[in-house]
């Protein structure tokens, strides 16, 4: 099938590559000439396991093409994905200007029936806005080409995006058009094996499904972080509580890991956007507001431990920091907890010596060169002359470190672990003090 994808970002590029891999004929459009040129040379703009070979092999086979020529892109695809960004505007609402600009471009250039698919995470009602925009532009041009706008949200996780896209849990199609449903069932048939994963519903329900999924997951995390704060006060260990509640299948083990807060391009933005959308219909979304507030507070948790440990005096301290990306297996630093931590440490006059397996370039791009940040080549190198060690991201490579080396290098013999990678009792055997998240007595002994 002939497919066009507008927006070569995370979602667009992965979707395009995966569709090409199963044999569809895909054209990708982006306004960024540099990005397009790089892709033609095999340079992929993001780090995502498995993506580079997938894109390059399909590009070489001619199944996926990259261009800035929007008109030819619109002509090419029977199915046109809109996968451009919806950045939060000043009040946290999703900004639709890029989505609507693509809608205009499609309207200007289409000569035959098109199925327009909203793949970007967009507020409920956006499909109606896209429809209105296409109609308005066509009217101005005296055109009347038929089209349908479908909501087909993406549920991929960074770090596992290719696998998630290849083997989705479900494929949501928001449309009332039988023609669109038939065509999209055909498009997705290679991914719809073993059992039917396609769920067809009305457009607005499909749009809300995406937000509901992300907000539910964010709620689980903030709930657990709240429990971890209580565990700390009560002298309980949240890791035992986690296992205890996860064993209940109604709760489940996934997304109940306490930590130093959730980050990334989706949860913070989507929770905020749904709060704003709720406000726009005069609904006070109290659960979502609490989810967001708990997460803000949780991102300050490691800083609070550090300040408490040092009696609020960290001026001149050198902090070894492991993990900069918002989660493992990505170089993405958007809304990463490490950023909140570093910025607060710098405000207090501390220096940071950091290591991350993938996100060092991104850190450099965001913060440039500054005297209070040194990026080190290995996790061991961060320890030299450091006063303490802090862990922000649960990369596999951090899970079994040389504790003797940490003990002999880190001056104040203390680890602040934002992802509960270790057992407090094991660490104390090395003569190290350990702060985990919600690990009861190791943090605040209760009488
Ligand atoms: C998320 C959704 O999982 C995905 O379905 C959606 O399409 C996009 O948003 P992503 O942002 O890539 O994907 O990351 P995810 O693995 O969900 O993690 C998000 C954040 O939550 C990370 O900062 C992670 O560290 C944190 N997290 C996750 C926890 O703190 N505890 C958990 O138990 C799980």
Boltz pocket constraint, residues with backbone or C-beta under 6 A from the ligand:
constraints:
  - pocket:
      binder: B
      contacts: [[A, 154], [A, 155], [A, 156], [A, 157], [A, 158], [A, 159], [A, 214], [A, 217], [A, 221], [A, 253], [A, 254], [A, 255], [A, 256], [A, 257], [A, 258], [A, 259], [A, 260], [A, 261], [A, 262], [A, 263], [A, 264], [A, 265], [A, 266], [A, 267], [A, 326], [A, 327]]
      max_distance: 6.0
